[in-house]
């Protein structure tokens, strides 16, 4: 009972909430709208709606539309230059986690000198203090995956060194976030599954992290419960607004977990995996690593796993104490089947078991700090072993 709670973001949650962008208080008069390089924001009319709603609120806008699914530093620097050239005084991230994360990083570099990697810690980052803060950030999420609308974290890749590293500080919390499940109805089943499981693992990792606290525990267990119940429904029927809303709220809760606890080394390993193989969607990478990771961790640090199993609907009262931690691993395997992801494998993404040592080394070099938050202290040999085990069905 000794912790800090700080989530300064105003969240507008619910179907139709995007319309309030026309009337709510905004942190500036000219926005840089950051979207992905894909077609969905334009094809679904979301970009035009946001531009129009901002205009009704007396706000002009400029669009930066080059963000990749695994966003890269070069686009952060370019986007920041666009913001400065056009006199933008706040940044809107519109889309999934990649667009909102990029918006946060662009907001940092629009106000600070040098290179983005000057401020990143880990790998070749210089870990310099952020002197000038960041432009205000508005997050409008069209997916339910990263929880970035409720936390300060942003994950960017330095392509030339294959370093995928998280960064965040008080200045990178969104000022305002709009979570409108109606914007998520168009997400296809596969991406719905990948994104939902990213939120699931944010919650699960935050629950077993050695910095967990009472607030993060509440957020995490409810997120796990909602995703287990509603993600299979949303995958099977993307038009089900009740399921979309439940998964969206679970995702926002998982962001709150990220703000009050933290991810652990499962995310370090996946960042290394998709840093080396950027074609791997982050959620897919987590799914493919998860059974091996949690099978290992539930052996070494079993104490918090039974509560997660119970949140997933397992009646652990009928199980011997020694079998309760593995009930979570079994329930996780069932959930992966229920969302249609049981057959994806690292081999499908051209990852070889011979890369296990390199992936483990990358994880320790770039995001070694998260290993300090594990409930059981892994070493490089354990990490390599987990990665190798992830190749085994």
Buried (B, 14 or more C-beta within 10 A) or exposed (E): EEEEEEBEBEBBBBBEBBBBBBEBEBBBBBBBBBBBBBEBBEEBEBBEBBBBBBEEBEBBBBBBBBBBBBBBBBBBBBBBBBBBEBEBBBBBBBBBBBBBBBBBBBBBBBBBEEBBBBBBBBBEBEEBEBEEBBBBBBBBBBBBBBBBBBBBBBBBBBBEBBBBBBBBBEBBBBBBBBBBBBBBBBBEBBBBBBBBBBBBBBBBBBBBBBEBBEBBBBBBBBBBBBBBBBBBBBBBEBEBBEBBBBBBBBBBBBBBBBBBBBBBBBBBBBBBBBBBBBEBBBBBBBBBBBBBBBBBBBEEBBEBBBBBBBBBEBEBEEBEEEEBBBBBBBBBBBBBEBBBBBEBBBEEBEBEBEBBBBBBBBBBBBBBBBBEBBBBEBEBEBBBBBBBBBBEE
